[in-house]
Amino acid sequence: MARLLELTLNGRPRADGVKDNLLLLDYLREVVGLTGTKTGCDGGECGACTVLVDDVPRLSCLTLAAAVAGRRVETVESLAQDGRLSAVQRGFHEKLGAQCGYCTPGFLMASTGLLRRNPHPSDDDIREALGSNICRCTGYVKIIEAVQHAATLAADGLKP
Amino acid sequence: MNEIVPTRNIGDYVPMVDGPEKVSGRAKYTADLITPGMLAGHIFRSPYAHGEIVAVDVSEAAKLPGVKAIVTGADCDRTFGVLPIARSEHPLARDKVRYRGEPVAAVAAVDDATARQAISLIKLTVRDLPAYYTAKAALAPEAVALHARKPRNIERDVLFELGSVEQAFAEAALVREGTYNCAEVCQNQMEMHAAVADYDHGRDRMTVHASTQVPYYVHLMLSQILGMDMSRIRVVKPHVGGGFGCRTETLNIELIAALLARKVGGAVRMVVNREETFITHRGRPETDIRLKIGMRKDGRITAVECECDQRGGAHSGYGVVTILYSGSMLYAIYDLHNVKYVGRRVLTNTPPCGAFRGHGTVDVRFAFESLLDEMAGELKLDPFALRRANLLSAPTFTENDMMVNSYGLPECLDWVERESGWRARKGKLPKGNGARKGLGMACSHYISGASKPVNWTGEPHATVKIKLDFDGSVVVLSGAAEIGQGSSTILVQTVAEVLGLDLSRVRVVTGDSEVVPKDNGSYSSRVTFMVGNAAIDAAQNLKSVLIAAAARKLEAKPEEIECLGELYRAGAQDKGLTFNEVVTEALKDTGTITVTGNYSTIPESHGGNKYRGAAIGGTMGYSYSAQVVEVSVDEETGVVTVDKVWVAHDCGKALNRLTVEGQVQGSVWMGMGQAMSEEAAYHDGLMLTANMLDYRVPTIQDSPPIEVGIVESIDPHGPFGAKEAGEGSLAAFLPALTNAIADATGMRFNDLPVTPDRVFGAIEKRRRTKGGNGHT
């Protein structure tokens, strides 16, 4: 079966015909063409596909596209505004929170979600919020520094 | 007026030049290359561990609407492999299947669902053969050979004995022996393997985009497998989501995608899932080690005897090199003279192993540093003192003819000893009930690129080109594969440094065989050293062209020209020429300027000939690492927590402190995964851990702070003195951890990974036997 999916994607209203069994991840990558969101595993293991649904980090590989009807979905492509990187993006770039970059969109979205609900996280808050995202390059040390740097940039007025 | 000075571009914290793409979602990886009309490729894999192929029946699959092409072993009788001496693997099995998951057939269809359905309709019939899942089973006298060319299932045995080993053991004050087992581990890089192959039927040309560390090797193997002239092939490496060695050889995935694309006359996108990525494997083999060390009372090592068996899997891959590294890299860290090594690389009915980060050195280093710790305890020597009693003095050649020119291990030891507060805290941490704390240390080393390349062609080891045109932008062209380690950033930095220009003037183009010069690839930590030196050479050649042009315009001699990056002048009083003015003048001669830079290793670094394979281990520069690990062991649960790691790494010269720190932290952490939780487990050859829940990599919540000390020994041959930073710190973590656990609990773990189950089992065993510090 198929249906018409209406949602707000990266700030813009959008409507697409989708099959009932289409995953949000495949909808974003293959229907819309937003390939920033990554597939890293066979389902729910790695966090690379994390997006925000109404500000809450969700695994798009375990979410049906049909389930986000009427909701606000945000992907990594929405973070920069007017060509300027967000605080979280700058944090990861400047502190080397990204090496190969493949897990990075998931970490960015989970971190953005964290800073929206907790602008001044402790290191343990960061560990908890990013506990289901796997990175194989960094050992996470610089990811924690990146999120703390982002929190500082956001406190100085940059969009988180 | 501000004084114009050349911009300094090395030695600082420099974010990666491709970072903005990665944090914005714009970076395209192979699986992101989705275009309308592209076919989906899927692989049918053997469910059998070992058998003679009787039939591969694809007739039902071929009838399925939407299926465009099917390939089987019958479509390709050629073999591939990374080592010219061991090219024995078919992209799709012929005659025999040798491991569960080996590709047998593949389908290209209009979409994923159709391709998957077609796969389910393929029938494989085999005549069963006995299968061997351990090295020991495959070595049994009655075992059937996996490959006819290797009747005893030994891919390679290595034996060397240098010095007077027997006599040196007899003269030792203390001789101890240990046995060690390290589980097989996988790279498990975040990006699953992917290839997009596009065949242009009219022009008979093949373009392949692949998630690889070695585009040149992929190019070679595509030519070999397809029987196509290399000039008809183009290989593109998009952004790559990590490698850690599993992509340092051509994988069957890109070859199968190309076979399908040619058959169908179009584009096929092959993205395998996580389970298939695990099964494609090329990880670190399960290794059994028996190690014996003889020592004087002052801790000086007199003799070493090491036996090493590796379960290599069903095909050779890098196996010959791996088993040689395990022997040769006993050297070049301590001053050893009497060493015997016996290594066996065994063929088994499991997925093929490969060149995992720290290639061949890690498990032997774990054994070596564990036994040193144990012997230090018996001799009542501090573990640091024991290492200091065995240091090399550079420059030197080791007993197996390895060239050591720079040696920062003493400074690494000093740094971690000081920063961890070792002297004040060792032996004085709380050992109460519940969490017992301990400190452990160990050392490791690694090469900065193998001195002899796998494919010896007589060319320089690395070539870089620079293009400069009317716009004044400096464009570096290099085949060095950026896989997240930061090679593109290092190239931009080195070229900008030589020319004294700001980084923003320099761009880098890489990853497309149509445009960039060939490069051997990103493996054995060769890129900063070799490609970095080639980039310096290219930039110096460009600078000479610019100085000559400036001299002509300023009516001066070239040696009078001072290059200040954005300004060229003849003496301090001269107003000089801007960079753009110099470029305009230089272009008058030749139009667009292109310069070449090369780098080759020197023969002294190529190893000797005291045993067969003695070139393996030869390099222009070894990196060194020392680590201290602090742990808490919960004796109620067996859970080990790493509280902190101090690591010092001698990288010669840190060209980029940010990426050096990132590489060192990542190495240490990857060592932690191997030491504590990672294990590829099988049931009758079926991988049980082929997902990221059962194959347990540490999460951010398991991971400790890792403090990095950078030691700069300034290698005489390194680019600005630099050596490798991306592998050498991995190995030391493993023994530093088990040495710390021994310090905390008195229990020594010689088998990896040290899981809570293992620790708890050992604690229970000790409780039952009332104390004792025995081995587990």
Interface residues (C-beta under 8 A of the other chain):
Chain A: R29 E30 G33 L34 T35 G36 T37 K38 T39 G40 C41 D42 E45 C46 A48 T75 V76 E77 L79 A80 L85 Q89 R90 F92 H93 E94 K95 L96 A98 Q99 C100 G101 Y102 C103 T104 P105 L108 I126 R127 E128 L130 G131 S132 N133 I134 C135 R136 C137 T138 G139 Y140 V141 K142 I143 I144
Chain B: P15 M16 D18 G19 P20 E21 K22 V23 S24 G25 R26 A27 K28 Y29 A31 D32 I34 Q187 N188 Q189 M190 E191 M192 H239 V240 G241 G242 F244 V271 N273 R274 E275 I483 G484 Q485 G486 L658 T659 E661 G662 Q665 G666 V668 W669 M670 M672 N691 M692 L693 V697 T699 I700 Q701 S703 P705 I706
